[in-house]
């Protein structure tokens, strides 16, 4: 399977980790001005997947668990990405969805 923001209509990884339903977006290319909108669009897809019932329909055993979105990147976060995440987290928290950034 191919991962990242260039594959917009898929969830990269959906797993259960310590009782939490974790939806992971794996992105190796640097997030910058040229592709931040693709990241936003892909994360919107993740939100719709969770909030509009598709997760419940496809993975009913995961639906009742707490939810977390994890962004795994293969580089240090850019200032642009950090600012984006700082705006994103309160939106996710308002929907009771956690967020974690994993960077190498």
C-alpha positions in Angstrom: 0.0 0.0 0.0 1.1 3.5 -0.7 1.0 6.1 2.1 0.9 9.8 2.5 -0.8 12.9 1.3 -0.6 12.0 -2.3 -3.1 9.2 -1.7 -6.1 11.3 -0.6 -8.9 8.9 -0.3 -7.5 6.3 2.0 -6.7 5.8 5.6 -3.0 4.9 5.7 -3.1 2.7 8.9 -6.0 2.1 11.3 -5.0 0.1 14.4 -5.7 -0.4 18.1 -3.0 0.7 20.4 -3.5 0.3 24.2 -7.3 0.5 23.8 -7.2 3.5 21.5 -8.3 3.5 17.8 -5.3 5.1 16.1 -5.5 6.4 12.5 -2.0 7.0 11.3 -1.0 9.2 8.3 2.5 8.3 7.1 4.3 11.1 5.3 8.0 10.9 4.3 8.2 14.0 2.1 8.7 17.3 3.9 5.5 19.3 4.5 5.9 22.8 3.2 4.1 25.6 1.3 3.8 23.4 -1.8 1.8 20.6 -0.1 0.3 21.8 3.2 -3.1 21.9 1.5 -2.8 18.2 0.6 -2.1 17.5 4.3 -5.1 19.5 5.3 -7.3 17.6 2.8 -6.0 14.2 3.9 -6.6 15.0 7.5 -10.1 16.2 6.6 -10.7 12.8 5.0 -9.6 11.2 8.3 -12.1 13.4 10.3 -14.9 12.6 7.9 -14.1 8.9 8.2 -14.4 9.1 12.0 -17.3 11.5 12.3 -19.6 10.5 9.4 -19.9 6.8 10.4 -17.6 5.1 7.9 -15.3 3.9 10.7 -18.3 2.5 12.6 -19.5 0.8 9.4 -16.1 -0.7 8.4 -14.6 -1.4 11.8 -17.4 -1.5 14.4 -15.1 -3.0 17.1 -12.9 0.2 16.8 -15.7 2.7 16.7 -16.5 2.8 20.5 -12.8 3.2 21.4 -11.2 6.6 22.1 -9.8 8.0 18.8 -6.4 9.5 18.0 -4.9 10.7 14.7 -1.1 10.2 14.4 1.0 12.0 11.8 4.3 10.2 11.3 6.8 12.2 9.3 10.3 11.4 8.1 11.8 14.7 8.9 11.9 17.4 11.6 8.6 19.5 11.6 8.9 22.7 9.7 7.6 25.9 11.3 4.7 25.8 8.8 3.7 22.3 9.9 4.1 23.2 13.6 1.7 26.2 13.1 -0.7 24.1 11.2 -0.8 21.5 14.0 -1.2 24.2 16.7 -4.4 25.2 14.8 -5.5 21.6 14.2 -5.3 20.2 17.7 -8.1 22.3 19.3 -10.4 21.3 16.4 -9.7 17.6 17.0 -10.0 18.0 20.8 -13.4 19.6 20.3 -14.4 16.2 18.7 -12.7 14.2 21.4 -10.0 13.1 19.0 -6.4 13.1 20.2 -3.4 14.0 18.0 0.2 12.9 18.1 3.1 14.0 15.8 5.9 11.4 15.4 9.0 12.7 13.7 12.3 11.1 13.0 
